[in-house]
């Protein structure tokens, strides 16, 4: 009780800063608007009773869980689902699920906010995507007798060390969660080391391996490639962060030196950076076109800025090679998931920092489906080598698809576990 009280006091002190980050206006970021009250538990009533509550904090988690939601609704059409997100970009992505879910904003991690939410929504069970573990929320939901499942759970060595520093707080999490379905054995091991009962922890694999690429996505990607130029070398820098765009542009200069007609698809991770990155491309002297304005592409276009949300798969399909962002700015981010380009059958490169996706990255690397580069210069060198060696690219692409296929099955297991909680 004392631990939660101290945590709540700290949260109260820092929450203005956290909420300012959520509410402040940024270019290309959808506004929360009048729905801000939902963060305080004042949520509109749903159109159904006793839903399954799924929480996916933002865009990446919504994209990850969307195939599971579709399959769950196919198996159990009558099962109502409330999908919560914390961010407005996540909410925008959730809207694409249409009437499969009703979207609400996640209440802030104060017990009174969560209680108000529960009183209105009255969920049967809570499913948390990945590792969005808030102590007061978990305690309050547990006290209400609502079972809690964490799916696609991952816990890096770095995150485990962080939780170890606040062990009394993590003990609350360990006691309240009913089951944790982990991506890999080392994730499960870290949860158990932190005090989660081993009978609560299961290795399910990643539902992301079960992603299905829609024919429309493939068709749109192929159409984009025709627009960009079917015979031009095309590579994509996916989900870049501040400080990486300059590196990708320097790499592209080296590519252009050997392939003057090459084009880089540059996709910043966060929409509020779209305008800044567009300005950076022009400042650096590149000829750039922005996807959001439906540009005409000609032989002089060197950069295609992917400044829209939810279309990364389309743009990856249009490219020959993916270079994954979040991996070239030290230990700030820890990389992003390479499974999407792998499922598309695209060879990939990633920088030296990928601690958030260690197992997937090493699995693909060991199989020969991705290359782990040690620096910006190494990425440039490896990228040029791949552009020259189409046979190696084809072999990497084939291996990538094989790795994804061999690891599928987590979705069926996860849905079975979830339906047991709401049955």
MOWO-V936517 format. One record per residue. N is the residue number from 1. RES is the residue in three letters. SS is DSSP state (H for helix, E for strand, - for the rest). D_FIRST is the distance of its C-alpha to the first C-alpha in Angstrom with 2 decimals. Layout:
BEGIN
n->N res->RES ss->SS d_first->D_FIRST
n->N res->RES ss->SS d_first->D_FIRST
END
This chain:
BEGIN
n->1 res->UNK ss->- d_first->0.00
n->2 res->UNK ss->H d_first->3.82
n->3 res->UNK ss->H d_first->5.43
n->4 res->UNK ss->H d_first->5.27
n->5 res->UNK ss->H d_first->6.17
n->6 res->UNK ss->H d_first->8.74
n->7 res->UNK ss->H d_first->9.88
n->8 res->UNK ss->H d_first->10.47
n->9 res->UNK ss->H d_first->12.37
n->10 res->UNK ss->H d_first->14.41
n->11 res->UNK ss->H d_first->15.13
n->12 res->UNK ss->H d_first->16.34
n->13 res->UNK ss->H d_first->18.60
n->14 res->UNK ss->H d_first->20.10
n->15 res->UNK ss->H d_first->20.32
n->16 res->UNK ss->H d_first->23.72
n->17 res->UNK ss->H d_first->25.17
n->18 res->UNK ss->H d_first->23.91
n->19 res->UNK ss->H d_first->25.26
n->20 res->UNK ss->H d_first->28.45
n->21 res->UNK ss->H d_first->29.03
n->22 res->UNK ss->H d_first->28.72
n->23 res->UNK ss->H d_first->30.87
n->24 res->UNK ss->- d_first->33.50
n->25 res->UNK ss->- d_first->36.92
n->26 res->UNK ss->- d_first->38.41
n->27 res->UNK ss->- d_first->41.74
n->28 res->UNK ss->- d_first->41.79
n->29 res->UNK ss->- d_first->38.15
n->30 res->UNK ss->- d_first->37.80
n->31 res->UNK ss->- d_first->36.22
n->32 res->UNK ss->- d_first->33.18
n->33 res->UNK ss->H d_first->35.00
n->34 res->UNK ss->H d_first->34.04
n->35 res->UNK ss->H d_first->31.46
n->36 res->UNK ss->H d_first->28.93
n->37 res->UNK ss->H d_first->27.22
n->38 res->UNK ss->H d_first->26.12
n->39 res->UNK ss->H d_first->23.64
n->40 res->UNK ss->H d_first->21.93
n->41 res->UNK ss->- d_first->21.97
n->42 res->UNK ss->- d_first->25.35
n->43 res->UNK ss->- d_first->27.06
n->44 res->UNK ss->- d_first->30.47
n->45 res->UNK ss->- d_first->30.84
n->46 res->UNK ss->- d_first->32.19
n->47 res->UNK ss->- d_first->35.63
n->48 res->UNK ss->- d_first->34.43
n->49 res->UNK ss->- d_first->31.96
n->50 res->UNK ss->- d_first->29.26
n->51 res->UNK ss->- d_first->29.64
n->52 res->UNK ss->E d_first->28.37
n->53 res->UNK ss->E d_first->26.02
n->54 res->UNK ss->E d_first->26.81
n->55 res->UNK ss->E d_first->25.18
n->56 res->UNK ss->- d_first->27.39
n->57 res->UNK ss->- d_first->26.41
n->58 res->UNK ss->- d_first->29.97
n->59 res->UNK ss->H d_first->33.63
n->60 res->UNK ss->H d_first->33.50
n->61 res->UNK ss->H d_first->30.94
n->62 res->UNK ss->H d_first->32.81
n->63 res->UNK ss->H d_first->36.02
n->64 res->UNK ss->H d_first->34.55
n->65 res->UNK ss->H d_first->33.31
n->66 res->UNK ss->H d_first->36.32
n->67 res->UNK ss->H d_first->38.60
n->68 res->UNK ss->H d_first->36.00
n->69 res->UNK ss->H d_first->35.64
n->70 res->UNK ss->H d_first->39.42
n->71 res->UNK ss->H d_first->39.81
n->72 res->UNK ss->H d_first->37.08
n->73 res->UNK ss->H d_first->38.83
n->74 res->UNK ss->H d_first->42.12
n->75 res->UNK ss->H d_first->40.96
n->76 res->UNK ss->- d_first->39.09
n->77 res->UNK ss->- d_first->40.62
n->78 res->UNK ss->- d_first->39.01
n->79 res->UNK ss->- d_first->35.43
n->80 res->UNK ss->- d_first->34.02
n->81 res->UNK ss->E d_first->31.85
n->82 res->UNK ss->E d_first->29.70
n->83 res->UNK ss->E d_first->29.46
n->84 res->UNK ss->E d_first->27.01
n->85 res->UNK ss->E d_first->27.46
n->86 res->UNK ss->- d_first->25.92
n->87 res->UNK ss->- d_first->29.28
n->88 res->UNK ss->H d_first->32.52
n->89 res->UNK ss->H d_first->34.54
n->90 res->UNK ss->H d_first->32.49
n->91 res->UNK ss->H d_first->33.20
n->92 res->UNK ss->H d_first->36.86
n->93 res->UNK ss->H d_first->36.94
n->94 res->UNK ss->H d_first->35.22
n->95 res->UNK ss->H d_first->38.03
n->96 res->UNK ss->H d_first->40.46
n->97 res->UNK ss->H d_first->39.11
n->98 res->UNK ss->H d_first->40.70
n->99 res->UNK ss->H d_first->40.11
n->100 res->UNK ss->H d_first->38.34
n->101 res->UNK ss->- d_first->35.01
n->102 res->UNK ss->E d_first->33.69
n->103 res->UNK ss->E d_first->31.87
n->104 res->UNK ss->E d_first->28.89
n->105 res->UNK ss->E d_first->26.85
n->106 res->UNK ss->- d_first->23.30
n->107 res->UNK ss->- d_first->20.74
n->108 res->UNK ss->- d_first->18.85
n->109 res->UNK ss->- d_first->15.31
n->110 res->UNK ss->- d_first->13.81
n->111 res->UNK ss->H d_first->12.40
n->112 res->UNK ss->H d_first->15.15
n->113 res->UNK ss->H d_first->17.77
n->114 res->UNK ss->H d_first->17.01
n->115 res->UNK ss->H d_first->17.08
n->116 res->UNK ss->H d_first->20.42
n->117 res->UNK ss->H d_first->21.73
n->118 res->UNK ss->H d_first->20.95
n->119 res->UNK ss->H d_first->22.57
n->120 res->UNK ss->H d_first->25.67
n->121 res->UNK ss->H d_first->26.06
n->122 res->UNK ss->- d_first->24.79
n->123 res->UNK ss->- d_first->24.98
n->124 res->UNK ss->- d_first->25.66
n->125 res->UNK ss->E d_first->24.04
n->126 res->UNK ss->E d_first->22.68
n->127 res->UNK ss->E d_first->24.59
n->128 res->UNK ss->E d_first->23.54
n->129 res->UNK ss->E d_first->26.51
n->130 res->UNK ss->- d_first->26.16
n->131 res->UNK ss->- d_first->22.82
n->132 res->UNK ss->- d_first->21.19
n->133 res->UNK ss->- d_first->17.58
n->134 res->UNK ss->- d_first->15.06
n->135 res->UNK ss->H d_first->11.35
n->136 res->UNK ss->H d_first->10.60
n->137 res->UNK ss->H d_first->13.99
n->138 res->UNK ss->H d_first->13.65
n->139 res->UNK ss->H d_first->10.47
n->140 res->UNK ss->H d_first->12.30
n->141 res->UNK ss->H d_first->15.58
n->142 res->UNK ss->H d_first->14.52
n->143 res->UNK ss->H d_first->13.18
n->144 res->UNK ss->- d_first->16.62
n->145 res->UNK ss->- d_first->18.38
n->146 res->UNK ss->- d_first->19.92
n->147 res->UNK ss->E d_first->20.85
n->148 res->UNK ss->E d_first->20.26
n->149 res->UNK ss->E d_first->22.98
n->150 res->UNK ss->E d_first->23.40
n->151 res->UNK ss->E d_first->27.14
n->152 res->UNK ss->E d_first->29.27
n->153 res->UNK ss->E d_first->26.33
n->154 res->UNK ss->- d_first->27.27
n->155 res->UNK ss->- d_first->25.54
n->156 res->UNK ss->- d_first->27.87
n->157 res->UNK ss->H d_first->27.90
n->158 res->UNK ss->H d_first->27.06
n->159 res->UNK ss->H d_first->23.95
n->160 res->UNK ss->H d_first->22.85
n->161 res->UNK ss->H d_first->23.24
n->162 res->UNK ss->H d_first->21.10
n->163 res->UNK ss->H d_first->18.21
n->164 res->UNK ss->H d_first->18.83
n->165 res->UNK ss->H d_first->18.21
n->166 res->UNK ss->- d_first->14.61
n->167 res->UNK ss->H d_first->14.13
n->168 res->UNK ss->H d_first->10.40
n->169 res->UNK ss->H d_first->10.15
n->170 res->UNK ss->H d_first->13.02
n->171 res->UNK ss->H d_first->11.60
n->172 res->UNK ss->H d_first->9.55
n->173 res->UNK ss->H d_first->13.03
n->174 res->UNK ss->H d_first->14.83
n->175 res->UNK ss->H d_first->13.25
n->176 res->UNK ss->H d_first->13.72
n->177 res->UNK ss->- d_first->17.24
n->178 res->UNK ss->- d_first->20.09
n->179 res->UNK ss->E d_first->22.87
n->180 res->UNK ss->E d_first->23.74
n->181 res->UNK ss->E d_first->27.44
n->182 res->UNK ss->E d_first->28.40
n->183 res->UNK ss->- d_first->31.47
n->184 res->UNK ss->- d_first->32.57
n->185 res->UNK ss->H d_first->32.11
n->186 res->UNK ss->H d_first->30.85
n->187 res->UNK ss->H d_first->28.03
n->188 res->UNK ss->H d_first->27.08
n->189 res->UNK ss->H d_first->27.41
n->190 res->UNK ss->H d_first->25.02
n->191 res->UNK ss->H d_first->22.28
n->192 res->UNK ss->H d_first->22.82
n->193 res->UNK ss->H d_first->22.92
n->194 res->UNK ss->- d_first->19.45
n->195 res->UNK ss->- d_first->18.17
n->196 res->UNK ss->- d_first->18.90
n->197 res->UNK ss->- d_first->20.77
n->198 res->UNK ss->H d_first->24.44
n->199 res->UNK ss->H d_first->25.17
n->200 res->UNK ss->H d_first->23.13
n->201 res->UNK ss->E d_first->25.12
n->202 res->UNK ss->E d_first->28.70
n->203 res->UNK ss->E d_first->31.26
n->204 res->UNK ss->- d_first->32.81
n->205 res->UNK ss->- d_first->34.61
n->206 res->UNK ss->- d_first->34.56
n->207 res->UNK ss->H d_first->35.47
n->208 res->UNK ss->H d_first->37.09
n->209 res->UNK ss->H d_first->39.89
n->210 res->UNK ss->H d_first->40.68
n->211 res->UNK ss->- d_first->41.36
n->212 res->UNK ss->- d_first->44.63
n->213 res->UNK ss->- d_first->46.76
n->214 res->UNK ss->- d_first->48.51
n->215 res->UNK ss->H d_first->52.28
n->216 res->UNK ss->H d_first->51.90
n->217 res->UNK ss->H d_first->49.83
n->218 res->UNK ss->H d_first->52.51
n->219 res->UNK ss->H d_first->55.26
n->220 res->UNK ss->H d_first->53.67
n->221 res->UNK ss->H d_first->53.15
n->222 res->UNK ss->H d_first->56.75
n->223 res->UNK ss->H d_first->58.00
n->224 res->UNK ss->H d_first->56.14
n->225 res->UNK ss->H d_first->57.75
n->226 res->UNK ss->H d_first->61.14
n->227 res->UNK ss->H d_first->60.38
n->228 res->UNK ss->H d_first->59.35
n->229 res->UNK ss->- d_first->62.34
n->230 res->UNK ss->- d_first->62.72
n->231 res->UNK ss->- d_first->64.53
n->232 res->UNK ss->- d_first->62.43
n->233 res->UNK ss->- d_first->59.83
n->234 res->UNK ss->E d_first->56.40
n->235 res->UNK ss->E d_first->53.08
n->236 res->UNK ss->E d_first->49.63
n->237 res->UNK ss->E d_first->46.89
n->238 res->UNK ss->E d_first->43.87
n->239 res->UNK ss->E d_first->40.53
n->240 res->UNK ss->E d_first->41.34
n->241 res->UNK ss->- d_first->39.05
n->242 res->UNK ss->- d_first->39.99
n->243 res->UNK ss->- d_first->42.20
n->244 res->UNK ss->- d_first->43.42
n->245 res->UNK ss->H d_first->45.93
n->246 res->UNK ss->H d_first->48.20
n->247 res->UNK ss->H d_first->48.18
n->248 res->UNK ss->H d_first->49.08
n->249 res->UNK ss->H d_first->51.87
n->250 res->UNK ss->H d_first->53.27
n->251 res->UNK ss->H d_first->53.26
n->252 res->UNK ss->H d_first->55.06
n->253 res->UNK ss->H d_first->57.74
n->254 res->UNK ss->H d_first->58.50
n->255 res->UNK ss->H d_first->58.65
n->256 res->UNK ss->H d_first->61.01
n->257 res->UNK ss->H d_first->63.25
n->258 res->UNK ss->H d_first->64.05
n->259 res->UNK ss->- d_first->63.48
n->260 res->UNK ss->- d_first->64.51
n->261 res->UNK ss->- d_first->63.78
n->262 res->UNK ss->- d_first->60.20
n->263 res->UNK ss->E d_first->57.36
n->264 res->UNK ss->E d_first->53.66
n->265 res->UNK ss->E d_first->51.13
n->266 res->UNK ss->E d_first->48.32
n->267 res->UNK ss->E d_first->45.03
n->268 res->UNK ss->E d_first->42.24
n->269 res->UNK ss->- d_first->38.72
n->270 res->UNK ss->- d_first->37.61
n->271 res->UNK ss->H d_first->39.81
n->272 res->UNK ss->H d_first->39.35
n->273 res->UNK ss->H d_first->41.37
n->274 res->UNK ss->H d_first->44.34
n->275 res->UNK ss->H d_first->46.46
n->276 res->UNK ss->H d_first->45.83
n->277 res->UNK ss->H d_first->46.80
n->278 res->UNK ss->H d_first->49.88
n->279 res->UNK ss->H d_first->50.91
n->280 res->UNK ss->H d_first->50.37
n->281 res->UNK ss->H d_first->52.70
n->282 res->UNK ss->H d_first->55.40
n->283 res->UNK ss->H d_first->54.98
n->284 res->UNK ss->- d_first->55.51
n->285 res->UNK ss->- d_first->58.72
n->286 res->UNK ss->- d_first->57.85
n->287 res->UNK ss->- d_first->59.18
n->288 res->UNK ss->E d_first->56.13
n->289 res->UNK ss->E d_first->55.62
n->290 res->UNK ss->E d_first->52.47
n->291 res->UNK ss->H d_first->51.68
n->292 res->UNK ss->H d_first->50.28
n->293 res->UNK ss->H d_first->53.73
n->294 res->UNK ss->- d_first->55.59
n->295 res->UNK ss->- d_first->57.76
n->296 res->UNK ss->- d_first->61.12
n->297 res->UNK ss->- d_first->61.13
n->298 res->UNK ss->- d_first->64.21
n->299 res->UNK ss->- d_first->65.36
n->300 res->UNK ss->- d_first->64.16
n->301 res->UNK ss->- d_first->60.51
n->302 res->UNK ss->- d_first->58.48
n->303 res->UNK ss->E d_first->54.88
n->304 res->UNK ss->E d_first->53.42
n->305 res->UNK ss->E d_first->50.11
n->306 res->UNK ss->- d_first->47.73
n->307 res->UNK ss->- d_first->46.09
n->308 res->UNK ss->- d_first->44.94
n->309 res->UNK ss->- d_first->41.76
n->310 res->UNK ss->- d_first->41.64
n->311 res->UNK ss->- d_first->45.05
n->312 res->UNK ss->H d_first->44.30
n->313 res->UNK ss->H d_first->45.62
n->314 res->UNK ss->H d_first->48.84
n->315 res->UNK ss->H d_first->49.35
n->316 res->UNK ss->H d_first->48.58
n->317 res->UNK ss->H d_first->51.13
n->318 res->UNK ss->H d_first->53.71
n->319 res->UNK ss->- d_first->53.32
n->320 res->UNK ss->- d_first->54.83
n->321 res->UNK ss->E d_first->52.00
n->322 res->UNK ss->E d_first->48.31
n->323 res->UNK ss->E d_first->46.80
n->324 res->UNK ss->E d_first->43.02
n->325 res->UNK ss->- d_first->41.23
n->326 res->UNK ss->- d_first->37.97
n->327 res->UNK ss->- d_first->39.54
n->328 res->UNK ss->- d_first->41.71
n->329 res->UNK ss->- d_first->39.41
n->330 res->UNK ss->- d_first->37.87
n->331 res->UNK ss->- d_first->34.31
n->332 res->UNK ss->- d_first->33.07
n->333 res->UNK ss->- d_first->33.08
n->334 res->UNK ss->- d_first->33.90
n->335 res->UNK ss->- d_first->36.54
n->336 res->UNK ss->- d_first->36.68
n->337 res->UNK ss->- d_first->37.57
n->338 res->UNK ss->- d_first->41.20
n->339 res->UNK ss->H d_first->41.31
n->340 res->UNK ss->H d_first->42.76
n->341 res->UNK ss->H d_first->45.83
n->342 res->UNK ss->H d_first->46.11
n->343 res->UNK ss->H d_first->46.23
n->344 res->UNK ss->- d_first->48.88
n->345 res->UNK ss->- d_first->50.85
n->346 res->UNK ss->- d_first->50.64
n->347 res->UNK ss->E d_first->50.82
n->348 res->UNK ss->E d_first->48.06
n->349 res->UNK ss->E d_first->47.23
n->350 res->UNK ss->E d_first->43.92
n->351 res->UNK ss->- d_first->43.25
n->352 res->UNK ss->- d_first->41.64
n->353 res->UNK ss->- d_first->38.00
n->354 res->UNK ss->- d_first->36.61
n->355 res->UNK ss->H d_first->33.41
n->356 res->UNK ss->H d_first->31.63
n->357 res->UNK ss->H d_first->34.44
n->358 res->UNK ss->H d_first->35.58
n->359 res->UNK ss->H d_first->36.45
n->360 res->UNK ss->H d_first->38.30
n->361 res->UNK ss->H d_first->40.16
n->362 res->UNK ss->H d_first->41.21
n->363 res->UNK ss->H d_first->42.21
n->364 res->UNK ss->H d_first->44.45
n->365 res->UNK ss->H d_first->45.73
n->366 res->UNK ss->H d_first->46.60
n->367 res->UNK ss->H d_first->48.48
n->368 res->UNK ss->- d_first->50.36
n->369 res->UNK ss->- d_first->49.00
n->370 res->UNK ss->E d_first->47.44
n->371 res->UNK ss->E d_first->48.20
n->372 res->UNK ss->E d_first->45.64
n->373 res->UNK ss->- d_first->47.23
n->374 res->UNK ss->- d_first->46.39
n->375 res->UNK ss->- d_first->47.26
n->376 res->UNK ss->H d_first->48.72
n->377 res->UNK ss->H d_first->52.18
n->378 res->UNK ss->H d_first->51.46
n->379 res->UNK ss->H d_first->50.38
n->380 res->UNK ss->H d_first->53.61
n->381 res->UNK ss->H d_first->55.67
n->382 res->UNK ss->H d_first->54.07
n->383 res->UNK ss->H d_first->54.28
n->384 res->UNK ss->H d_first->57.97
n->385 res->UNK ss->H d_first->58.64
n->386 res->UNK ss->H d_first->57.10
n->387 res->UNK ss->H d_first->59.05
n->388 res->UNK ss->H d_first->62.17
n->389 res->UNK ss->- d_first->61.45
n->390 res->UNK ss->H d_first->61.19
n->391 res->UNK ss->H d_first->61.48
n->392 res->UNK ss->H d_first->58.37
n->393 res->UNK ss->H d_first->56.52
n->394 res->UNK ss->H d_first->57.66
n->395 res->UNK ss->H d_first->56.56
n->396 res->UNK ss->H d_first->53.08
n->397 res->UNK ss->H d_first->52.82
n->398 res->UNK ss->H d_first->53.88
n->399 res->UNK ss->H d_first->51.47
n->400 res->UNK ss->H d_first->48.54
n->401 res->UNK ss->H d_first->49.22
n->402 res->UNK ss->H d_first->49.58
n->403 res->UNK ss->H d_first->46.18
n->404 res->UNK ss->H d_first->44.50
n->405 res->UNK ss->H d_first->46.43
n->406 res->UNK ss->H d_first->45.69
n->407 res->UNK ss->- d_first->41.92
n->408 res->UNK ss->- d_first->41.79
n->409 res->UNK ss->- d_first->40.25
n->410 res->UNK ss->H d_first->36.52
n->411 res->UNK ss->H d_first->36.68
n->412 res->UNK ss->H d_first->38.06
n->413 res->UNK ss->H d_first->35.48
n->414 res->UNK ss->H d_first->32.59
n->415 res->UNK ss->H d_first->33.98
n->416 res->UNK ss->H d_first->34.43
n->417 res->UNK ss->H d_first->30.77
n->418 res->UNK ss->H d_first->29.69
n->419 res->UNK ss->H d_first->32.17
n->420 res->UNK ss->H d_first->30.90
n->421 res->UNK ss->H d_first->27.54
n->422 res->UNK ss->H d_first->29.35
n->423 res->UNK ss->- d_first->32.16
END
